[in-house]
Amino acid sequence: RRILFRIINARYNNLRPIVLTSNLSPDQLRNYLDTNPNENMDKAERSYDRLWEMASGGFLQIKGESYRRS
């Protein structure tokens, strides 16, 4: 999570785009970023807030079955 913050923060500060793929919903992603007991909560919240701002307040969600399970 610390590495994710560094990547997200660097791209945010340099006005660079970011593509993030995850099998987590936006709420699950926020919880994932917020649940590191070794990390400052502000840093976790900043990661999600930066992602949200870079995505102009919305994420593209593509739903489907896992190809590994078929």
N, C-alpha and C positions, 0 to 999 in steps of 0.2 A: 504494500500500500504506500509505503514511503517512496518507492521508485515510481509508482503511478503518479503520485503527487508531483514529483520532480518533472516527469514528462509532461503532464497536463499543464503545470505552472509555466514551464519553459515555452511551450507552444502558445499558451495564452499571452504571456508577456511579449513574445515576438510576433504576435498577430499571425501565427501560422495555423493552418487548418489541422484538424485531427479526425481520424476515423477510428472509432472504437467499436469492436464487435464483442458481443457478450450474449450469453444465454440467460442473462438476468433482465428482469423488467426494470424500468427506471426507479421504481421504489425499492426493489431488491438491490440495485446498484448503489443507491444512496445508503441503504442499511449496511451493505458490504463495506463501503468506504468509511462509514461511521463506527464500525465495530472493532477497531483495532485497539486492544487495551494498552498497547505500548505507544500509541500515537496521540498527539494533542488533538482534541476534538475539533478545534478551530481549523486545523490543517485538513481533516477529513471533510468538513463542511465546505471548505474552500475548494477542494477538488471537485465536488459535485456542483457547486455554484458556478465554477469556471466552465465545466462541461455544459451546463444548462445555458449559460450565456453564449458560449461558442455555437450552440445548436439553436440559437435564436428562440429559446424557450420551448423547444419541442424536439423529440427524438423520433427517428424513423424506426418503427417496429415492424419486423417481418416475422410472421408466425408460420410455423410449419413443423412437420414431423422430422425427427432426427433421421438422417439417412443411415446412420449406424445401427438403428433399431429396426430397419426394414429388411 
